[in-house]
Structure formats: structure tokens, C-alpha cells
């Protein structure tokens, strides 16, 4: 079992509605992914912010949990959203390469190309969030394991 993930852009006051949604990407702008989890988002935040992984993990903790079984909702740290939105294609490729080389992604068999694709999708959505003055949320639910492809 892996995680089914919806990454969406929304106003912060929409958090309660997002956690109650069965499929947030049908109601807010975003994308679906499989195989991501809190640790992978925390590792990305650590790479972007220069924080230690444990600190990043605390910042990427769930805001809400509908139940112990999920779904769970986390808000991506605003500084990482801003950083993703400002990076050019070469910098995004570099972040993808570094992230693909981490234990969190290697253990789950993610290729560098899969990680780069995820980073590009995330950066595109971060640009939307910054342009609209909104936040990025990650809705997670236990589901079938897999990757983006």
C-alpha cells in the first residue's frame, strides 16, 4: 500500500473542505500522484530550505486528519512554494536529481526522470499559488502503491 496524493492550490480557509473532499483535484487546481508521502515532501522542503530533515518533517506534518486511517492534509511550507515558483528549468532539474538520490525516493524505486517530472509539476503549481496568493496543500490517503507513471 502506498499513498494516493492530490496536490492542490487553495485559500488557507479551504483546508477543512479539502480534507472532506473525496478527490480534491476535481474541486481545486492541482494534480494527482501516487507513491508520495510526508517524508518525500519533507525531504524536498529540506533540500529547498537548507533545514535538517527532522526540522523539515516537523514543518510538513499533517494539519488535519479525518481519522487515523486518513485522509490527511498537509500544507507545503510557504518558503518552499516560493522557492519552487522562482527556480528555472536547470535548477528544477538539479533539485530533481538531488531528490532522486535520497533514501526516501531510492528505496521506493523512483527514477530520476520520475522525480524530475514530479518537481516540474509541483513547480508549475507553485507558480499558480504564488500568482494567486494561495497556499499549496497535499491531501493523502492510503491506496495502491505506485509512482507517477
C-alpha positions as CSV (number, residue, x, y, z in Angstrom):
1,X,0.0,0.0,0.0
2,X,1.2,3.5,-0.9
3,X,-0.3,6.9,-0.8
4,X,-2.8,8.4,-3.1
5,X,-1.9,12.1,-3.2
6,X,-3.7,15.2,-4.5
7,X,-1.6,18.4,-4.5
8,X,-3.9,21.4,-4.8
9,X,-3.8,25.2,-4.7
10,X,-6.4,26.8,-2.4
11,X,-7.1,29.5,0.1
12,X,-6.0,28.6,3.6
13,X,-9.6,28.8,4.8
14,X,-10.4,25.9,2.3
15,X,-8.4,23.4,4.4
16,X,-11.4,21.9,6.1
17,X,-13.2,21.4,2.8
18,X,-10.2,19.9,1.1
19,X,-9.8,17.2,3.9
20,X,-13.5,16.4,3.5
21,X,-13.2,16.0,-0.3
22,X,-13.1,12.5,-1.8
23,X,-10.9,13.9,-4.7
24,X,-9.7,17.4,-4.2
25,X,-8.2,17.8,-7.7
26,X,-11.8,17.8,-9.0
27,X,-12.6,20.9,-7.0
28,X,-9.3,22.8,-6.9
29,X,-6.5,23.3,-9.4
30,X,-3.8,20.6,-8.9
31,X,-2.6,17.2,-9.8
32,X,-2.8,13.6,-8.6
33,X,0.2,11.5,-7.8
34,X,0.9,8.0,-6.3
35,X,3.7,6.9,-4.1
36,X,4.4,10.2,-2.4
37,X,4.3,10.6,1.4
38,X,5.1,13.1,4.1
39,X,8.8,12.1,4.2
40,X,9.2,12.7,0.5
41,X,7.7,16.2,0.8
42,X,9.8,16.9,3.9
43,X,13.0,15.8,2.0
44,X,12.1,18.3,-0.8
45,X,11.5,21.0,1.8
46,X,14.8,20.2,3.4
47,X,16.6,20.5,0.1
48,X,14.9,23.8,-0.8
49,X,15.3,25.4,2.6
50,X,18.6,24.0,3.8
51,X,16.9,22.7,7.0
52,X,17.7,19.4,8.6
53,X,15.4,16.6,7.6
54,X,13.8,16.3,11.1
55,X,13.1,20.0,11.1
56,X,11.5,19.8,7.7
57,X,9.5,16.8,8.7
58,X,8.0,18.8,11.6
59,X,7.1,21.6,9.2
60,X,5.5,19.2,6.7
61,X,3.4,17.4,9.4
62,X,-0.3,16.9,8.8
63,X,-2.6,19.8,9.6
64,X,-5.7,17.7,9.7
65,X,-6.6,14.0,9.7
66,X,-10.1,12.9,9.1
67,X,-9.3,9.8,11.1
68,X,-6.4,7.6,12.0
69,X,-6.9,5.9,8.6
70,X,-6.9,9.2,6.7
71,X,-7.2,11.2,4.6
72,X,-4.6,13.6,5.9
73,X,-3.9,17.1,4.8
74,X,-0.6,19.0,5.0
75,X,0.3,22.5,3.8
76,X,3.5,22.8,2.0
77,X,5.7,25.5,3.7
78,X,5.3,28.8,2.0
79,X,9.0,29.4,1.6
80,X,9.4,26.1,-0.3
81,X,6.4,27.1,-2.5
82,X,8.0,30.4,-3.3
83,X,11.4,28.8,-4.0
84,X,9.8,26.2,-6.4
85,X,8.0,29.0,-8.2
86,X,11.2,31.0,-8.8
87,X,13.5,28.2,-9.9
88,X,14.4,27.9,-13.6
89,X,14.4,24.7,-15.6
90,X,18.0,23.9,-14.9
91,X,17.6,24.5,-11.2
92,X,14.5,22.3,-11.1
93,X,16.4,19.5,-12.9
94,X,19.2,19.8,-10.3
95,X,16.6,19.6,-7.4
96,X,15.1,16.6,-9.1
97,X,18.5,14.9,-9.4
98,X,19.3,15.6,-5.8
99,X,15.9,14.4,-4.6
100,X,16.1,11.2,-6.7
101,X,19.4,10.4,-4.9
102,X,17.8,10.5,-1.5
103,X,16.9,7.4,0.5
104,X,13.2,8.3,0.5
105,X,13.0,8.1,-3.3
106,X,15.6,5.5,-4.0
107,X,14.0,2.9,-1.6
108,X,10.7,3.2,-3.5
109,X,12.4,2.8,-6.8
110,X,11.8,6.2,-8.3
111,X,13.8,7.0,-11.3
112,X,15.5,10.4,-11.7
113,X,13.1,11.2,-14.6
114,X,10.0,10.4,-12.5
115,X,11.3,12.7,-9.7
116,X,12.1,15.5,-12.2
117,X,8.6,15.1,-13.6
118,X,7.1,15.5,-10.1
119,X,9.2,18.5,-9.4
120,X,8.2,20.2,-12.6
121,X,4.5,19.6,-11.9
122,X,5.0,20.9,-8.4
123,X,6.9,24.0,-9.6
124,X,4.2,24.8,-12.1
125,X,1.5,24.6,-9.4
126,X,3.7,26.7,-7.1
127,X,3.7,29.4,-9.7
128,X,-0.1,29.4,-9.7
129,X,-0.2,29.5,-5.9
130,X,2.2,32.5,-5.8
131,X,0.4,34.3,-8.6
132,X,-3.0,33.9,-6.9
133,X,-1.7,34.5,-3.3
134,X,-2.8,31.0,-2.3
135,X,-1.3,28.0,-0.4
136,X,-0.4,24.6,-1.6
137,X,-2.0,21.6,0.1
138,X,-1.2,17.9,0.0
139,X,-4.2,15.6,0.5
140,X,-3.1,12.0,1.2
141,X,-5.0,8.7,1.6
142,X,-3.8,5.1,1.8
143,X,-4.1,3.5,-1.6
144,X,-2.4,1.4,-4.2
145,X,1.4,1.8,-4.4
146,X,2.9,3.2,-7.5
147,X,4.7,6.1,-9.0
148,X,3.7,9.0,-11.2
149,X,3.9,6.9,-14.3
